Amino acid sequence: MSAKIEKIIVRLQGKITEGQFYEAQQQTRVVAARYVKAKDWPAAIDILFNVSSSLLKAGQGGSGGDLGLFLIDVYKQAELKPDAGNKGKLLTLLRTFDSEEPTRKKFITEMIGWSAKCGEYPAGEPELHHVAGSLYAEEHDAYDAERHLTLGTKDSPEVFAKLEYEWYTLDDSHTAALYAARAVFPYLLIGNLRDASKSLRLFTSRLTEANKNLGVQDVSSNSADMRIYPSLPLLNFLGLLLLAVQKGSVDLFRQLKTKYAPHIKEVGIWDEALVSVGEMYFGIQRPRQGNPLFDMMGSMFGGGGGGPAKPQPKRVGASAPVAEGLD
């Protein structure tokens, strides 16, 4: 940072110290815009980052967040890659936001959007998702936490499993599989068998550690080791489902769906996820949603009632590479 830029930052931070928050924000925007116009990206970034940080620390989330959003816009204009330095500045600001500040959610959205546009991960940088998801998890904002942790790093399953287990403890004891599945299915549906398996393992470890009287049976074979929970059939189903995916065994998948059909029906919310798993991993075509009138007209005029042939779903094999967006 040049002496000139440092002097500008000190002057603007002085206004914050004096309580002139609005003036500091507006003057920062004017100065930063001048450097943006000159395409002096480093100067604009230094000014926006430092003053935004000072405003956020002073409890001025709206003003600090506004400058943080301006900073992301500069990243986009400069087409900066999400390297460690650029991500680090945004994560520093993110951690400084008050959890109740409305601007924070927009900041997260824009931060992820920039990393998706300028980086190599179409869904956004895993590290950014992990930190955002971890913050939401700490604040017990489960839905936003789940969305980001699904697209996070190899460290995310630990946070994810902890979140779901803590949520489960507020519910009836027999609902364990419903909460474990909230991590297992999202990971499977983005092609991430590694973290689907890890999240289930971490969840069940917490479950057994906290419930010493829970019946558990260790089952071993030449090809796999499993823990069976006689009182929690759907938890067994999730473990066997992951085994079927790992082995690429369509027969095992179909047997599992048949055997556990009454329990799955009772849950009532896994059907669509299981159809997608069957399509992705086992090449089972999704049931066609027929229109009787269209079918009749198609058969009358030689179309066979099916319309254009549906492209075959892209199948994820057992040895498929790690999904895009994973670290």
Secondary structure, DSSP 8 states (H G I E B T S, - for coil): --HHHHHHHHHHHHHHHTT-HHHHHHHHHHHHHHHHHTT-HHHHHHHHHHHHHHHHHTT-HHHHHHHHHHHHHHHHHHT----HHHHHHHHHHHHHS-TT-THHHHHHHHHHHHHHHHSS-TT--HHHHHHHHHHHHHTT-HHHHHHHHTTS-TTHHHHHHHHHHHHHTTS-GGGHHHHHHHHHHHHHHTT-HHHHHHHHHHHHHHHHHH-TTS--EEEE-SS-EEEE-TT-HHHHHHHHHHHHHHHT-HHHHHHHHHHTHHHHHHH-SSHHHHHHHHHHHH---------HHHHHHHHHTTSTT--S---------TT----TT--
